[in-house]
């Protein structure tokens, strides 16, 4: 069973599953740095979305893809500043 994290924005909460089989290094980085906090920013780049800026960095992308589905949570380690 995948590990789960809770994401809170204001009074709203969502449960997210870490897909360790698809991105083990990224999931390890996130899991081992919990709890994380950062400002939520309305992005509207690819439709209704927002970013949460967190102080995590990763030198190389792990299984990168641009195509996403509604409900996905993505991590862009080079877009944190």
Phi and psi restraints in degrees (value plus and minus 20) as a CYANA .aco file:
   2 UNK   PHI     -85.8   -45.8
   2 UNK   PSI     128.7   168.7
   3 UNK   PHI     -87.6   -47.6
   3 UNK   PSI     129.1   169.1
   4 UNK   PHI    -141.7  -101.7
   4 UNK   PSI     126.4   166.4
   5 UNK   PHI    -145.2  -105.2
   5 UNK   PSI     135.1   175.1
   6 UNK   PHI    -125.6   -85.6
   6 UNK   PSI     109.5   149.5
   7 UNK   PHI    -130.9   -90.9
   7 UNK   PSI     105.9   145.9
   8 UNK   PHI    -138.7   -98.7
   8 UNK   PSI     108.8   148.8
   9 UNK   PHI    -150.0  -110.0
   9 UNK   PSI      89.9   129.9
  10 UNK   PHI      43.6    83.6
  10 UNK   PSI    -147.4  -107.4
  11 UNK   PHI    -114.3   -74.3
  11 UNK   PSI     -20.6    19.4
  12 UNK   PHI    -110.2   -70.2
  12 UNK   PSI     122.5   162.5
  13 UNK   PHI    -150.4  -110.4
  13 UNK   PSI     122.8   162.8
  14 UNK   PHI    -157.1  -117.1
  14 UNK   PSI     125.5   165.5
  15 UNK   PHI    -123.8   -83.8
  15 UNK   PSI     109.8   149.8
  16 UNK   PHI    -140.4  -100.4
  16 UNK   PSI     123.9   163.9
  17 UNK   PHI    -119.5   -79.5
  17 UNK   PSI     115.2   155.2
  18 UNK   PHI    -105.2   -65.2
  18 UNK   PSI     103.5   143.5
  19 UNK   PHI    -111.0   -71.0
  19 UNK   PSI      55.4    95.4
  20 UNK   PHI     -84.7   -44.7
  20 UNK   PSI     -45.2    -5.2
  21 UNK   PHI     -92.2   -52.2
  21 UNK   PSI     -44.3    -4.3
  22 UNK   PHI    -118.5   -78.5
  22 UNK   PSI     -48.8    -8.8
  23 UNK   PHI    -167.5  -127.5
  23 UNK   PSI      48.8    88.8
  24 UNK   PHI     -82.9   -42.9
  24 UNK   PSI     -58.3   -18.3
  25 UNK   PHI     -87.2   -47.2
  25 UNK   PSI     -63.0   -23.0
  26 UNK   PHI     -86.1   -46.1
  26 UNK   PSI     -64.6   -24.6
  27 UNK   PHI     -82.3   -42.3
  27 UNK   PSI     -61.2   -21.2
  28 UNK   PHI     -81.3   -41.3
  28 UNK   PSI     -63.9   -23.9
  29 UNK   PHI     -79.9   -39.9
  29 UNK   PSI     -66.9   -26.9
  30 UNK   PHI     -86.0   -46.0
  30 UNK   PSI     -72.0   -32.0
  31 UNK   PHI     -77.8   -37.8
  31 UNK   PSI     -61.9   -21.9
  32 UNK   PHI     -99.5   -59.5
  32 UNK   PSI     -21.1    18.9
  33 UNK   PHI    -137.4   -97.4
  33 UNK   PSI      -8.5    31.5
  34 UNK   PHI     -94.1   -54.1
  34 UNK   PSI     128.2   168.2
  35 UNK   PHI     -99.4   -59.4
  35 UNK   PSI     128.2   168.2
  36 UNK   PHI    -133.2   -93.2
  36 UNK   PSI     125.5   165.5
  37 UNK   PHI    -156.9  -116.9
  37 UNK   PSI     129.5   169.5
  38 UNK   PHI    -194.3  -154.3
  38 UNK   PSI     145.7   185.7
  39 UNK   PHI     -93.2   -53.2
  39 UNK   PSI     122.0   162.0
  40 UNK   PHI    -110.7   -70.7
  40 UNK   PSI     111.1   151.1
  41 UNK   PHI    -145.1  -105.1
  41 UNK   PSI     108.0   148.0
  42 UNK   PHI     -90.6   -50.6
  42 UNK   PSI     101.8   141.8
  43 UNK   PHI    -117.5   -77.5
  43 UNK   PSI     -70.6   -30.6
  44 UNK   PHI      30.9    70.9
  44 UNK   PSI      17.5    57.5
  45 UNK   PHI    -102.9   -62.9
  45 UNK   PSI     -66.0   -26.0
  46 UNK   PHI    -142.2  -102.2
  46 UNK   PSI      13.4    53.4
  47 UNK   PHI      94.1   134.1
  47 UNK   PSI    -180.2  -140.2
  48 UNK   PHI     -92.3   -52.3
  48 UNK   PSI      86.0   126.0
  49 UNK   PHI    -171.2  -131.2
  49 UNK   PSI     146.4   186.4
  50 UNK   PHI    -164.5  -124.5
  50 UNK   PSI     140.1   180.1
  51 UNK   PHI    -132.6   -92.6
  51 UNK   PSI     126.8   166.8
  52 UNK   PHI    -140.3  -100.3
  52 UNK   PSI      95.7   135.7
  53 UNK   PHI    -100.5   -60.5
  53 UNK   PSI     100.0   140.0
  54 UNK   PHI    -145.5  -105.5
  54 UNK   PSI     131.1   171.1
  55 UNK   PHI    -103.2   -63.2
  55 UNK   PSI      38.0    78.0
  56 UNK   PHI    -141.3  -101.3
  56 UNK   PSI     119.7   159.7
  57 UNK   PHI    -154.8  -114.8
  57 UNK   PSI     127.8   167.8
  58 UNK   PHI    -160.5  -120.5
  58 UNK   PSI     110.7   150.7
  59 UNK   PHI     -84.5   -44.5
  59 UNK   PSI     -60.7   -20.7
  60 UNK   PHI    -146.8  -106.8
  60 UNK   PSI     129.6   169.6
  61 UNK   PHI     -96.5   -56.5
  61 UNK   PSI     123.9   163.9
  62 UNK   PHI    -132.7   -92.7
  62 UNK   PSI      94.1   134.1
  63 UNK   PHI      32.4    72.4
  63 UNK   PSI      35.6    75.6
  64 UNK   PHI     -88.1   -48.1
  64 UNK   PSI     125.3   165.3
  65 UNK   PHI    -172.5  -132.5
  65 UNK   PSI     127.6   167.6
  66 UNK   PHI    -117.5   -77.5
  66 UNK   PSI     -48.7    -8.7
  67 UNK   PHI     -97.3   -57.3
  67 UNK   PSI     108.3   148.3
  68 UNK   PHI    -151.5  -111.5
  68 UNK   PSI     140.6   180.6
  69 UNK   PHI    -132.1   -92.1
  69 UNK   PSI     136.0   176.0
  70 UNK   PHI     -75.5   -35.5
  70 UNK   PSI     114.5   154.5
  71 UNK   PHI      77.2   117.2
  71 UNK   PSI     -33.0     7.0
  72 UNK   PHI     -89.7   -49.7
  72 UNK   PSI     127.6   167.6
  73 UNK   PHI    -136.2   -96.2
  73 UNK   PSI     104.8   144.8
  74 UNK   PHI    -134.5   -94.5
  74 UNK   PSI     136.3   176.3
  75 UNK   PHI    -146.5  -106.5
  75 UNK   PSI      98.3   138.3
  76 UNK   PHI    -132.6   -92.6
  76 UNK   PSI      75.1   115.1
  77 UNK   PHI     -87.6   -47.6
  77 UNK   PSI     -36.0     4.0
  78 UNK   PHI    -116.6   -76.6
  78 UNK   PSI     -20.4    19.6
  79 UNK   PHI    -132.0   -92.0
  79 UNK   PSI      13.0    53.0
  80 UNK   PHI    -113.3   -73.3
  80 UNK   PSI     -22.0    18.0
